[in-house]
Every structure is written in structure tokens, then in C-alpha cells.
């Protein structure tokens, strides 16, 4: 009796599996949709790569659903339609990112690596004495300014944001602390939508109010302005990560007689370290490319300035803005002389645009390195699930 039932179940399962189409059928319907789209667009003289991809994907949805409806039935056809829609949405969301990376790497990598006078000198030279259109100069001064200002903005923002998140999660539970926590949450949400130019104006007005010279510009002014943009991101991301820590871990620590503050330090923060590091990295990536606040607060120079509290500083966003706005260089002669080092360089009409793309590539490279460091911190310091 049982063997008969097992045989019947096996045969039913085999018939059920036979109704499912292999994965390569989706490739065939996708290819059919692309070919039909190319033919239709060619007939109406509107053929282009983007239009062929968009129309081909829409036809793929139609062909895939129809073919699956005939071969598999309505249920599996709807499942394939939803799957193709999700894949298409993912491709649409990735296309701008991939196209941006392709453009920046394609136009910036060569200039950054094969810079004159020596390879990689674009990352070791500044713009001191670089006037006109010489095929020289680098972003050392801008990279140093970006790293210093971002470091100081992080020093200001991370403790404030992390302590605020701890208060909201661990202490703002009853009484006046709950009311205060609701007010802080509302203000943090408002700060999240503050335009970057407003943060720059605040940083500028704050320092000018205490200094006699209205034209003063310093790196610390830019750090304060960027910290206004970082704090809301750190607070919200840290708050969500701390709320994910199970309450059982806290109660187990309290049951052992551990004080609340030590429980937060040793248990809560240690458990949430991976998410906290990711949130901080996102906050840094949010502000490291801001241009408007830095144009107002730190200005622009051509040399390296290591002092955050004295003088203007160059940053990668302001450098990119300056070089791209300069446009094509005016080459009256084939060579250009550096008045400071007395070196002679070839004159290039596109040198300003090339420097802008190479600086953009450098900025993306810095963000990528920061993300790698955050991943390593999360990996080595987060609690291990098994030994």
C-alpha cells in the first residue's frame, strides 16, 4: 500500500517538474524580444542602444509571460513575470551607477596613472606654479584637504551621533527622557533634509560671528559644516542598529549584575559594531563629495595646507569644480614653464578637463578604500556566530 502511494507521488512530482521550463528558455524569449525591438525601431528610424534595450525588455516581459502561460500555466507564468520585473528593476537601478563608474574610470584612470612628468605624479604633486595649460599638476593638496576635513568632521560627528543614538534607544523610555527623545528624533529628521548649502552658510556665519575678519576661511569651518550633514545619518543608522540588538542579551547582562553603562559598552555596542561601522561609512561617503559647503567655508588654494585652523584649504570636490569650470586651456605655445620649479611641460588644451576626471576617479578611490576598511573592521571586531 505504501509502495503504491510512493510510486504515485513520485510520478506526480515528475509530471510537475516536467512542466517547469529550463532557465535557458528565458534567454531565448529575451533574445526574441531584443531582435523584434531592433527590427521595429529600425523600421521607424529610432534605433539606438538605449531604446533597443528598453523596448526589448518590455517585449521580453510579454513574450516570456505568453510562452510560460502556454507551456507552464498561469501560476508559473505570473511567477516568471514578477521575477523578470524584479530583475529589470535591479538592472535599471544599477545602470546609472555602472555607467558613471565606467565613465569616470575610463576618463580619469589614464590621466591619474600616466601623468607628467612621471607616472603616478598626479597623486604626489600639487598645483603650485601650474599656470595655463601645462600637462602637469596633481591633487596632493586637494586629497590632503579632503582627508583632513573629513577626519575632523568625523571626530565631531561620530561621538555626538553615537551618544545621541544610545540615549534614544537605551534611556529615552519613560518620563521627561521620553519627551526629550521624541523632540530629538524630530529634530534629527528635520536635519536630514537640510540642503548642503545651508550647512555651509551656518558654518561660515558661526565663525564669522566670533572673528573680526569676514574673509577668513579655514579647514575647521568646512569640518563643522560637514558635521551638520553627518550627524543625522550617524544618529539614524546607529539607532536602527542598536534596536536590532536582542533584549535578551541586555537582560542576561543585567542578571549577572553588570551596570547598564557597562552593558551598553561591552554587549550592545560590541554586538552592533558591524552595523555601526557601516552607518558611519555611509555618513562619511555622504559628505566627502559635498562641494557647496566647502566652497563657502574653506575656499581654494594651489598648495598643501596641513593646518586646519589657519588659511584656506583645497579639497577634491572644489578642485573638480575649479578645473571643470576652467574648461579648455589656451595654448599659445607648445610648451609651458613652471615659474616656481622652472620645469618645462607640454601644453595641452584638454588638461583642465583631464585633471577634473582624474580627481573624480581619486575621490571614488578614496570612498572605495574607506568601505574596504569598514568591512574589515566589521569582520574582525563583530561577534562570531560560531567558533
C-alpha positions as CSV (number, residue, x, y, z in Angstrom):
1,X,0.0,0.0,0.0
2,X,2.7,2.4,1.0
3,X,4.9,1.5,-2.1
4,X,1.9,2.2,-4.4
5,X,1.4,5.6,-2.8
6,X,5.1,6.4,-3.0
7,X,5.1,5.5,-6.7
8,X,2.1,7.7,-7.4
9,X,3.7,10.6,-5.5
10,X,6.9,10.2,-7.5
11,X,5.0,10.1,-10.8
12,X,3.0,13.2,-9.8
13,X,6.2,15.0,-8.8
14,X,7.9,14.1,-12.1
15,X,5.0,15.3,-14.1
16,X,5.0,18.5,-12.0
17,X,8.8,19.0,-12.6
18,X,8.4,18.4,-16.3
19,X,6.1,21.4,-16.6
20,X,8.8,23.8,-15.5
21,X,10.8,25.3,-18.3
22,X,14.6,25.2,-18.2
23,X,16.4,28.5,-17.5
24,X,17.7,29.0,-21.0
25,X,14.1,29.4,-22.3
26,X,14.2,32.9,-20.7
27,X,17.3,33.7,-22.7
28,X,15.5,32.6,-25.9
29,X,12.5,34.8,-25.1
30,X,14.8,37.7,-24.2
31,X,16.7,37.3,-27.5
32,X,13.5,37.2,-29.4
33,X,12.3,40.4,-27.7
34,X,15.6,42.2,-28.5
35,X,15.5,41.2,-32.1
36,X,11.9,42.3,-32.6
37,X,12.7,45.6,-30.8
38,X,15.6,46.2,-33.2
39,X,13.5,45.4,-36.2
40,X,10.7,47.7,-35.1
41,X,13.0,50.6,-34.2
42,X,14.9,50.2,-37.5
43,X,11.6,50.4,-39.4
44,X,10.6,53.7,-37.6
45,X,14.2,55.1,-37.8
46,X,14.6,55.3,-34.0
47,X,17.2,52.6,-33.4
48,X,19.6,53.3,-30.6
49,X,21.2,51.2,-27.9
50,X,19.1,52.6,-25.0
51,X,15.8,52.3,-27.0
52,X,16.6,48.8,-28.1
53,X,17.3,47.7,-24.5
54,X,14.2,49.3,-23.1
55,X,11.8,48.1,-25.8
56,X,13.5,44.7,-25.9
57,X,13.0,44.2,-22.2
58,X,9.3,45.2,-22.4
59,X,8.8,42.7,-25.3
60,X,10.7,40.2,-23.2
61,X,8.1,40.5,-20.5
62,X,5.3,39.9,-23.0
63,X,7.0,37.0,-24.8
64,X,8.2,35.4,-21.6
65,X,4.8,35.6,-19.9
66,X,2.9,34.3,-23.0
67,X,5.3,31.5,-23.7
68,X,5.3,30.5,-20.0
69,X,1.5,30.7,-19.9
70,X,1.2,28.2,-22.7
71,X,3.9,25.8,-21.5
72,X,3.6,26.0,-17.7
73,X,0.2,27.5,-16.9
74,X,-1.0,30.8,-15.4
75,X,0.6,30.4,-11.9
76,X,4.2,29.8,-13.1
77,X,3.8,32.4,-15.9
78,X,2.9,35.0,-13.3
79,X,5.9,33.9,-11.2
80,X,8.2,34.4,-14.2
81,X,6.7,37.8,-15.0
82,X,7.3,39.0,-11.4
83,X,10.8,37.6,-11.5
84,X,11.6,39.3,-14.8
85,X,10.2,42.6,-13.5
86,X,12.3,42.5,-10.3
87,X,15.4,41.7,-12.4
88,X,14.6,44.6,-14.7
89,X,14.2,47.0,-11.8
90,X,17.6,45.9,-10.4
91,X,19.2,46.4,-13.9
92,X,17.6,49.9,-14.1
93,X,18.9,50.8,-10.7
94,X,22.4,49.6,-11.5
95,X,22.7,51.1,-14.9
96,X,23.4,54.7,-13.7
97,X,26.0,53.5,-11.2
98,X,27.8,51.3,-13.7
99,X,27.7,53.9,-16.4
100,X,29.1,56.5,-14.0
101,X,31.9,54.2,-12.9
102,X,32.7,53.3,-16.5
103,X,32.9,57.0,-17.5
104,X,35.0,58.1,-14.5
105,X,37.4,55.2,-14.7
106,X,37.7,55.4,-18.5
107,X,38.4,59.1,-18.5
108,X,40.2,59.5,-15.2
109,X,42.4,56.5,-14.7
110,X,44.7,57.2,-17.6
111,X,45.4,60.8,-16.6
112,X,45.9,59.7,-12.9
113,X,48.3,56.9,-13.8
114,X,50.2,58.3,-16.8
115,X,50.6,61.8,-15.5
116,X,53.5,64.0,-16.4
117,X,56.4,64.2,-15.6
118,X,56.4,60.7,-14.0
119,X,53.8,58.0,-13.6
120,X,51.5,58.5,-10.6
121,X,52.9,62.0,-10.1
122,X,49.2,63.2,-10.3
123,X,48.8,61.9,-6.7
124,X,52.2,63.2,-5.4
125,X,52.2,66.8,-7.0
126,X,50.1,69.9,-6.2
127,X,49.1,72.8,-8.4
128,X,51.8,75.2,-7.2
129,X,53.1,77.2,-10.1
130,X,50.9,75.4,-12.6
131,X,49.5,78.2,-14.8
132,X,48.0,78.0,-18.2
133,X,47.7,74.6,-19.9
134,X,50.7,72.5,-18.9
135,X,50.3,68.8,-18.9
136,X,51.3,68.6,-15.2
137,X,50.0,69.3,-11.8
138,X,48.3,67.0,-9.3
139,X,45.8,66.6,-6.5
140,X,48.0,66.1,-3.5
141,X,46.9,69.3,-1.9
142,X,43.2,68.5,-2.6
143,X,43.5,65.0,-1.3
144,X,45.2,66.1,1.9
145,X,42.5,68.7,2.4
146,X,39.7,66.3,1.8
147,X,41.1,63.7,4.2
148,X,41.8,66.2,7.0
149,X,38.4,67.9,6.8
150,X,36.6,64.6,6.6
151,X,38.6,63.3,9.6
152,X,37.7,66.3,11.7
153,X,34.1,66.2,10.6
154,X,34.1,62.5,11.7
155,X,35.7,63.4,15.0
156,X,32.9,65.9,15.7
157,X,30.0,63.8,14.3
158,X,30.6,60.2,15.3
159,X,30.7,60.7,19.1
160,X,27.7,63.1,19.0
161,X,25.7,60.8,16.7
162,X,26.5,57.7,18.6
163,X,25.8,59.1,22.1
164,X,22.5,60.5,20.8
165,X,21.5,57.1,19.4
166,X,22.4,55.4,22.7
167,X,20.2,57.9,24.5
168,X,17.3,57.4,22.2
169,X,17.5,53.6,22.4
170,X,18.6,52.9,26.0
171,X,17.5,55.9,28.1
172,X,14.6,57.7,26.4
173,X,11.9,55.2,27.6
174,X,9.8,57.0,30.3
175,X,9.0,60.4,31.7
176,X,10.8,63.5,30.6
177,X,13.5,61.5,28.9
178,X,10.9,60.0,26.5
179,X,9.6,63.5,25.7
180,X,13.1,64.7,25.1
181,X,13.8,61.7,22.9
182,X,10.8,62.4,20.8
183,X,12.0,66.0,20.3
184,X,15.5,64.9,19.4
185,X,14.1,62.4,16.9
186,X,12.0,65.1,15.3
187,X,15.0,67.5,15.0
188,X,17.2,64.8,13.6
189,X,14.6,64.0,10.9
190,X,14.5,67.8,10.1
191,X,18.3,67.9,9.9
192,X,18.3,65.0,7.5
193,X,16.7,67.2,4.8
194,X,18.8,70.3,5.3
195,X,20.4,71.3,2.0
196,X,24.2,71.3,2.0
197,X,24.4,75.0,1.1
198,X,22.6,75.8,4.3
199,X,25.1,73.8,6.3
200,X,27.9,75.8,4.6
201,X,26.2,79.1,5.4
202,X,25.8,78.0,9.1
203,X,29.5,77.1,9.4
204,X,30.5,80.4,7.7
205,X,28.2,82.5,9.9
206,X,29.3,80.7,13.1
207,X,32.9,81.5,12.7
208,X,32.5,85.0,11.3
209,X,30.4,85.9,14.3
210,X,33.5,85.3,16.6
211,X,36.2,86.7,14.2
212,X,36.8,90.2,13.2
213,X,37.8,89.4,9.6
214,X,34.8,88.4,7.4
215,X,37.1,87.0,4.7
216,X,38.6,84.3,7.0
217,X,38.5,80.8,5.6
218,X,39.8,77.7,7.4
219,X,39.6,73.9,7.2
220,X,37.8,73.6,10.6
221,X,35.0,75.7,9.2
222,X,34.4,73.1,6.5
223,X,34.6,70.3,9.0
224,X,31.9,71.9,11.2
225,X,29.7,72.4,8.1
226,X,30.1,68.8,7.0
227,X,29.4,67.6,10.6
228,X,25.9,69.0,10.3
229,X,25.3,66.8,7.4
230,X,26.9,63.7,9.0
231,X,25.2,63.8,12.4
232,X,21.7,62.9,11.3
233,X,22.9,60.0,9.2
234,X,25.0,58.7,12.1
235,X,22.1,59.0,14.5
236,X,19.5,57.3,12.4
237,X,21.7,54.4,11.3
238,X,23.2,53.9,14.7
239,X,19.7,54.0,16.3
240,X,18.4,51.3,14.0
241,X,21.4,49.1,14.6
242,X,21.2,49.4,18.4
243,X,17.5,48.5,18.3
244,X,18.3,45.3,16.4
245,X,20.3,44.0,19.4
246,X,18.1,41.4,21.2
247,X,16.8,42.5,24.6
248,X,17.7,39.0,25.9
249,X,21.4,40.0,25.7
250,X,20.8,43.1,27.9
251,X,18.7,41.2,30.4
252,X,21.3,38.4,30.7
253,X,24.0,41.0,31.4
254,X,21.8,42.8,34.0
255,X,21.1,39.4,35.6
256,X,24.9,39.0,36.2
257,X,25.0,42.3,38.0
258,X,26.7,44.3,35.2
259,X,25.8,48.0,35.3
260,X,23.8,49.5,32.5
261,X,26.6,51.6,31.1
262,X,29.0,48.6,31.0
263,X,26.3,46.5,29.4
264,X,26.0,49.1,26.6
265,X,29.7,49.2,26.1
266,X,30.5,45.5,26.3
267,X,27.4,43.9,25.0
268,X,25.2,46.3,22.9
269,X,27.9,48.2,21.1
270,X,30.0,45.1,20.6
271,X,27.1,43.2,19.1
272,X,26.1,46.1,16.8
273,X,29.6,47.0,15.7
274,X,29.2,45.8,12.2
275,X,26.1,47.9,11.6
276,X,27.5,50.9,13.3
277,X,30.6,50.8,11.2
278,X,28.6,50.6,8.0
279,X,26.4,53.5,9.2
280,X,29.5,55.7,9.9
281,X,31.0,54.8,6.5
282,X,27.7,55.8,4.8
283,X,27.8,59.1,6.6
284,X,31.4,59.7,5.5
285,X,30.6,58.8,1.9
286,X,27.6,61.2,2.2
287,X,29.7,64.3,2.9
288,X,33.1,63.5,1.3
289,X,31.9,64.7,-2.1
290,X,30.0,67.8,-0.9
291,X,31.1,70.9,-2.8
292,X,28.8,73.8,-1.8
293,X,29.7,73.9,1.9
294,X,33.4,73.8,1.2
295,X,33.3,76.5,-1.4
296,X,31.8,78.8,1.2
297,X,34.0,77.8,4.2
298,X,37.5,76.6,3.0
299,X,37.9,78.3,-0.4
300,X,40.7,77.1,-2.7
301,X,44.5,77.1,-2.8
302,X,47.1,75.6,-5.1
303,X,49.5,74.3,-2.4
304,X,49.3,71.8,0.5
305,X,47.9,73.2,3.8
306,X,48.2,70.9,6.8
307,X,46.8,73.4,9.3
308,X,43.1,73.1,9.9
309,X,43.0,76.3,11.9
310,X,44.9,78.7,9.6
311,X,44.4,79.5,5.9
312,X,42.4,78.2,3.1
313,X,42.5,74.5,2.0
314,X,41.9,72.7,-1.2
315,X,39.6,69.7,-1.4
316,X,38.8,67.3,-4.2
317,X,35.2,68.5,-4.8
318,X,36.3,72.1,-5.0
319,X,39.3,71.1,-7.2
320,X,37.0,69.2,-9.6
321,X,34.7,72.2,-9.7
322,X,37.5,74.6,-10.4
323,X,39.1,72.5,-13.1
324,X,35.9,71.7,-14.9
325,X,34.8,75.4,-14.9
326,X,38.2,76.4,-16.3
327,X,37.3,74.4,-19.5
328,X,39.7,74.2,-22.4
329,X,43.2,75.7,-21.8
330,X,44.6,78.4,-24.1
331,X,47.8,77.1,-25.6
332,X,49.7,79.9,-27.2
333,X,52.9,77.9,-27.3
334,X,53.7,74.2,-27.4
335,X,55.4,74.3,-24.0
336,X,54.7,76.0,-20.6
337,X,57.2,76.8,-17.9
338,X,56.5,76.4,-14.2
339,X,57.7,79.7,-12.6
340,X,58.4,78.0,-9.2
341,X,60.3,74.9,-10.2
342,X,61.4,76.2,-13.6
343,X,60.4,73.0,-15.3
344,X,59.0,72.9,-18.8
345,X,55.9,70.9,-19.8
346,X,53.9,70.3,-22.9
347,X,50.8,72.4,-23.3
348,X,47.5,70.5,-23.6
349,X,44.2,72.1,-24.4
350,X,42.2,69.4,-22.5
351,X,44.4,69.3,-19.4
352,X,41.9,71.0,-17.1
353,X,39.1,68.6,-18.1
354,X,41.5,65.7,-17.7
355,X,42.5,66.8,-14.2
356,X,38.8,67.1,-13.2
357,X,38.1,63.5,-14.3
358,X,41.3,62.2,-12.7
359,X,40.3,64.0,-9.4
360,X,36.9,62.4,-9.6
361,X,38.5,59.0,-10.0
362,X,40.7,59.7,-7.0
363,X,37.6,60.7,-4.9
364,X,35.8,57.4,-5.8
365,X,39.0,55.5,-5.0
366,X,39.1,57.1,-1.5
367,X,35.5,56.2,-0.9
368,X,36.2,52.6,-2.0
369,X,39.1,52.3,0.4
370,X,37.0,53.6,3.2
371,X,34.4,51.0,2.5
372,X,37.0,48.3,2.5
373,X,38.3,49.4,5.8
374,X,34.8,49.4,7.2
375,X,34.3,45.9,6.0
376,X,37.5,44.8,7.7
377,X,36.5,46.4,10.9
378,X,33.1,44.8,10.8
379,X,34.7,41.4,10.1
380,X,37.4,41.4,12.8
381,X,35.5,43.2,15.6
382,X,32.0,41.9,15.3
383,X,31.0,38.8,17.4
384,X,31.5,35.5,15.7
385,X,28.4,33.2,15.4
386,X,30.5,30.1,15.9
387,X,33.9,29.1,17.0
